[in-house]
C-alpha cells in the first residue's frame, strides 16, 4: 500500500513554472479581486531549515549557529519572495518558527510585485499557530502562554493587535494535538489550515520518516466543527522548508486564494478572516467559484443566506483537469457532477442552519472505494445558511 501511494504521490507532483492563467472564475460583481498566495512558508531563519555555512545538515550541531534540531539547506526571505513571484503568486505569508528573521529579510531585500504578509509560526504547548498582525515586525513575536489551558487568552492577545490573525496549523501533524483535543475553543481561531503540504502526505506514505499532514483527517475534523456551528474559514500552505523539495512542494503548492479589496496585508488578512477563501492544488489551478443565489440576493464564500428560501448554489471551474464538482453541506454530499464539468448547480431549501462548500476531486488508483481514494484538487470555504 505504501509503495502504491508513493507512486501516486510522485506521479501527481507537478513543477510550477508558469504564472496562473488569465481568466478567473466569476462570482458576483463587486470591487474585490481573487489573490493567490501561500499562507505558511519557512526560510533559513527557521531552526529546522537553517543554512549555516551553506551546507545542508541532517543532524543538530549547535556550534553552527542554527540552534537545536535537524535542519537542511533552505532559502532566505527575499529568495522566497522571488520564488513566489516566479510562480505568479500575489502574496506570500512567511512564517518561520518563533522568529521574524524571514519576513524582516524579505522586507529589507525584496522589491517586487508580491505582497509580503508578515507572520511567524508560534510553538504553543502541543500546537503550532500561524500568527500575523500589521505591527508584527515592529512589536516582535508574542510571549508564550503558560500552559495549554492558556492558549485562548494568548489568541485573544494576538487578535487584540491591529490585523491580528491566528491560524490553527496542521491539526493532525506532529505537535499540534491541542487543536484537536479540546485545549482551545475553535470559536477563537481565525482560520484552520485544511491543506498542508501535498494532499497525499499522510502516515502510510511517510511511514514514520517524517511527520505527515494527514489532510483527510483535518478535512473530517473541520466538517465536524462546521456541523457544531463554528464558522471557520480555511487556508492552505506548502509549509516548505527545504530547497530540495521546492520544485514539487514550494510556494503555492497548495495555493490559498483570498478575495480582497486590494493587494495589501490589511486587506488580505481581513479577507481571510471573513472566509473569502478557497484552496487549490497550485497557482495554475484548478480554480473554483462558489456562489449562492436566492430571493434575498447573491452570496459568495463567507456570506450568509437565509433559511427557508430556495437557494441555487453554483460552482464554476476554470483551469480544471477532469475533476468532479462535489457540493457538500451539513447533510453530507448533496450533488456530484460528472468528471470535467465546468459548471454545476444544485437548488435546495434549508429549514435550519447549515452550510455549503464545494470540493473538486479526482479518484486515485488505489483500487478502493473509501474516502482515502479521493484526491482533493480544490476546497472552498463555506457559504453559511442561517
C-alpha positions in Angstrom: 0.0 0.0 0.0 2.7 2.5 0.9 4.6 1.8 -2.4 1.4 2.4 -4.4 0.6 5.6 -2.5 4.1 6.8 -3.0 3.9 6.2 -6.7 0.6 8.2 -6.9 2.3 11.0 -5.0 5.3 11.2 -7.3 3.1 10.9 -10.4 0.9 13.7 -9.2 3.6 16.2 -8.4 3.9 19.0 -11.0 6.7 21.6 -11.1 5.1 25.0 -11.2 6.9 27.2 -13.7 4.2 29.2 -15.3 2.0 32.1 -14.0 -1.7 31.4 -13.4 -4.0 31.6 -16.4 -5.6 35.0 -17.1 -9.2 34.0 -16.9 -10.8 34.0 -13.4 -14.0 32.4 -12.2 -16.8 34.9 -11.8 -18.7 35.0 -8.5 -20.6 38.3 -8.3 -19.8 41.8 -9.3 -18.0 43.7 -6.6 -14.8 45.6 -6.1 -12.8 42.6 -4.7 -10.2 40.6 -6.5 -9.1 37.0 -6.1 -5.4 37.0 -5.0 -3.2 33.9 -5.0 -0.7 33.1 -2.3 0.8 30.7 0.3 -0.3 31.0 3.9 2.7 29.3 5.5 6.3 29.2 4.2 9.6 28.9 6.0 13.1 30.4 5.3 16.6 29.7 6.6 15.7 31.6 9.7 13.8 28.6 11.0 15.7 26.3 13.3 14.8 23.3 11.2 15.7 24.9 7.8 18.9 26.6 8.7 21.6 27.2 6.0 24.7 27.9 8.2 27.9 27.5 6.2 25.8 27.0 3.1 25.7 23.2 3.6 22.7 21.0 4.3 22.8 19.4 7.7 20.7 16.5 8.8 21.7 16.4 12.4 21.8 19.0 15.1 25.1 20.9 15.5 24.6 23.8 17.9 28.0 25.2 17.1 26.9 26.2 13.6 24.5 28.9 14.9 21.4 27.2 13.7 20.2 26.2 17.2 19.0 22.7 18.2 17.1 20.3 15.9 17.6 18.9 12.5 17.9 21.4 9.7 18.6 21.4 6.0 19.6 23.9 3.3 16.8 26.5 2.8 16.4 30.0 1.3 16.3 33.5 2.8 13.2 35.7 2.9 13.9 37.6 -0.3 14.5 34.4 -2.2 11.2 33.1 -1.1 9.5 36.2 -2.4 11.2 35.8 -5.7 10.1 32.2 -5.9 6.5 33.3 -5.2 6.9 36.0 -8.0 8.1 33.4 -10.5 5.1 31.2 -9.8 2.6 34.0 -10.3 1.6 34.5 -6.7 0.2 37.8 -5.5 1.2 37.5 -1.8 3.4 35.4 0.5 3.0 34.9 4.2 6.4 34.0 5.6 6.1 32.1 8.9 9.3 30.9 10.5 9.4 29.1 13.8 9.3 31.6 16.6 11.3 34.2 14.8 10.7 37.1 12.4 14.0 36.7 10.6 12.4 35.6 7.3 9.9 38.4 6.8 12.4 41.0 8.1 14.9 39.8 5.4 12.2 40.0 2.7 11.2 43.4 3.8 14.8 44.7 3.6 15.9 42.9 0.4 12.9 42.3 -1.9 11.4 44.8 -4.3 8.8 43.4 -6.5 5.1 42.9 -7.1 4.5 40.2 -4.5 2.9 41.4 -1.2 4.7 40.3 2.0 2.3 39.3 4.7 4.5 39.2 7.8 4.0 36.3 10.1 5.6 33.5 12.1 4.7 30.0 13.4 4.4 30.0 17.2 5.2 26.8 19.0 2.4 26.6 21.6 2.0 23.8 24.1 1.1 20.9 21.8 0.1 23.1 18.9 1.6 25.2 16.1 -0.2 28.5 15.4 0.3 30.8 12.4 0.4 34.4 13.6 0.1 37.7 11.9 -0.5 41.3 12.8 0.0 44.5 11.0 2.6 45.7 13.5 4.3 42.4 14.0 7.7 43.4 12.5 7.8 46.3 15.0 6.4 44.7 18.1 8.1 41.3 17.8 6.8 37.8 18.5 4.3 37.2 21.3 5.2 35.7 24.6 4.4 32.0 25.2 1.3 31.1 27.0 2.0 29.5 30.4 0.3 26.2 29.5 -2.1 24.5 27.1 -5.1 25.8 29.0 -3.9 29.4 28.4 -4.0 29.1 24.6 -7.3 31.0 24.1 -6.2 34.1 26.2 -3.0 34.1 24.2 -5.1 34.1 21.0 -7.1 37.0 22.4 -3.9 38.9 22.9 -2.8 38.3 19.2 -6.2 39.3 17.9 -6.1 42.5 20.1 -3.3 43.8 17.9 -4.1 45.6 14.6 -5.0 42.9 12.0 -4.2 40.2 14.5 -4.8 36.7 12.9 -4.3 33.2 14.3 -4.4 30.0 12.2 -4.7 26.5 13.6 -1.8 24.9 11.7 -1.8 21.3 10.5 -4.0 19.9 13.3 -3.1 16.2 12.6 0.6 16.6 12.1 3.1 16.3 14.9 3.0 18.7 17.8 -0.5 20.1 17.2 -2.8 17.9 19.3 -4.0 20.9 21.3 -6.2 21.9 18.4 -8.0 18.5 18.3 -8.1 17.6 21.9 -10.1 20.4 23.3 -7.4 22.6 24.7 -8.6 25.5 22.6 -12.1 26.7 21.5 -12.4 26.6 17.7 -14.5 29.8 18.0 -11.3 31.6 18.9 -9.5 30.7 15.7 -9.4 32.9 12.6 -8.8 30.0 10.2 -7.8 26.4 10.1 -5.0 25.1 7.8 -7.1 22.5 5.9 -4.4 21.6 3.4 -0.7 21.3 4.5 2.0 20.2 2.0 0.8 17.6 -0.6 -2.7 16.2 -0.3 -1.4 12.6 -0.1 1.2 13.4 2.5 -0.2 11.0 5.1 1.1 8.4 7.6 1.0 5.4 5.2 3.2 7.4 2.7 5.8 8.7 5.2 5.9 5.5 7.3 7.3 7.4 10.3 10.2 9.0 8.3 8.7 12.5 9.0 5.5 14.0 10.3 2.6 13.6 7.9 0.0 16.2 7.3 -3.0 13.8 7.2 -5.1 16.3 5.4 -8.1 14.0 5.0 -8.3 13.8 8.8 -8.2 17.6 9.0 -11.0 17.8 6.4 -13.2 15.5 8.6 -12.3 17.5 11.7 -13.2 20.8 10.0 -16.5 19.3 8.8 -17.3 18.2 12.3 -16.6 21.7 13.6 -18.8 23.3 10.9 -21.6 20.9 12.0 -21.1 22.1 15.5 -21.9 25.6 14.4 -18.4 27.0 14.1 -17.9 29.4 11.1 -14.3 28.6 10.4 -12.6 29.7 7.1 -9.9 27.6 5.5 -6.4 28.3 4.3 -3.7 26.0 2.7 0.1 26.0 2.9 3.1 24.4 1.3 4.9 24.7 4.7 8.0 24.5 2.6 11.3 24.4 4.5 13.9 23.0 2.1 15.2 23.9 -1.3 15.4 20.2 -2.1 11.6 20.0 -2.2 10.7 23.5 -3.5 10.1 22.3 -7.1 7.3 20.0 -6.0 6.3 21.5 -2.6 7.3 25.1 -2.9 5.4 28.4 -2.5 1.9 28.0 -3.8 1.6 24.2 -3.5 -1.1 24.4 -2.4 -2.4 27.9 -3.1 -4.7 29.9 -0.8 -6.9 32.3 -2.8 -8.4 35.3 -0.9 -10.9 37.7 -2.3 -9.7 41.1 -1.1 -10.4 44.7 -1.8 -6.7 45.4 -2.5 -3.4 43.7 -2.5 -2.2 44.8 0.9 -1.6 42.8 4.2 -4.5 44.6 5.8 -7.0 43.6 3.0 -5.6 40.0 2.7 -5.8 39.3 6.4 -9.3 40.7 6.5 -10.5 38.7 3.6 -9.1 35.5 5.2 -10.8 36.4 8.5 -14.2 36.9 6.6 -13.9 33.5 4.9 -13.4 34.8 1.4 -11.0 31.9 0.6 -10.5 28.7 -1.3 -7.5 26.4 -1.6 -6.2 24.8 -4.8 -3.6 22.3 -5.9 -1.3 25.0 -7.1 -1.5 28.6 -8.6 -2.2 27.3 -12.1 -5.4 25.6 -11.0 -8.0 24.3 -10.8 -9.9 27.3 -9.7 -13.5 27.3 -8.5 -16.0 30.0 -7.7 -18.9 29.1 -5.4 -22.0 31.4 -5.4 -25.4 31.1 -3.9 -28.4 33.0 -5.2 -32.0 33.3 -3.9 -34.8 35.8 -3.4 -32.6 37.8 -1.0 -29.8 38.2 -3.4 -26.4 36.6 -4.3 -23.7 35.4 -1.9 -20.1 34.1 -2.1 -18.0 32.1 0.3 -18.0 33.6 3.8 -21.5 35.1 3.3 -24.8 34.1 4.8 -28.1 33.2 3.0 -31.4 32.8 4.8 -33.1 29.6 5.9 -36.5 28.8 4.3 -35.5 30.2 0.9 -34.9 28.3 -2.3 -31.2 28.8 -2.9 -29.3 27.8 -6.1 -25.7 27.0 -5.3 -23.4 27.3 -8.4 -19.8 26.2 -8.9 -17.8 27.4 -11.9 -14.4 25.8 -12.6 -11.6 27.1 -14.7 -8.2 25.5 -15.5 -9.7 22.2 -14.5 -8.3 18.8 -15.3 -11.3 16.5 -15.3 -12.3 16.9 -11.6 -15.7 16.2 -10.2 -17.6 19.0 -8.6 -19.0 18.0 -5.2 -21.5 20.1 -3.2 -21.1 19.2 0.4 -23.3 20.5 3.2 -24.2 19.8 6.9 -26.2 16.9 5.5 -23.3 15.4 3.6 -22.8 15.1 -0.2 -25.7 16.9 -1.9 -24.7 16.6 -5.5 -21.7 15.4 -7.6 -21.1 16.3 -11.3 -19.6 14.1 -14.0 -15.8 14.4 -14.3 -14.7 17.5 -16.2 -18.0 19.5 -15.9 -17.0 23.2 -16.0 -20.2 24.3 -14.2 -22.6 22.6 -11.8 -25.6 23.7 -9.8 -27.9 22.4 -7.0 -31.0 24.1 -5.7 -32.0 23.4 -2.1 -34.1 24.9 0.7 -32.8 24.5 4.2 -35.2 24.7 7.1 -32.4 25.0 9.7 -28.9 26.5 9.9 -26.5 24.8 7.6 -23.5 25.5 5.3 -22.4 24.6 1.8 -18.9 24.2 0.4 -17.5 22.8 -2.9 -14.8 20.2 -3.3 -13.1 19.4 -6.6 -11.9 15.8 -6.5 -10.3 13.1 -8.7 -10.0 9.4 -7.8 -6.6 7.9 -7.3 -5.6 4.4 -8.4 -5.6 2.7 -5.1 -8.4 0.4 -6.2 -10.8 1.0 -3.3 -14.0 2.9 -2.8 -13.4 4.7 0.6 -12.8 8.4 1.2 -9.0 7.9 1.1 -9.3 7.2 -2.7 -10.4 10.8 -3.3 -7.6 13.2 -4.2 -8.7 16.8 -3.5 -7.8 19.4 -6.1 -9.7 22.4 -4.6 -11.8 23.1 -1.5 -13.8 26.2 -0.8 -14.7 27.9 2.5 -18.5 27.7 3.0 -21.5 29.8 2.2 -23.5 29.7 5.5 -27.2 29.2 5.7 -29.0 31.0 8.5 
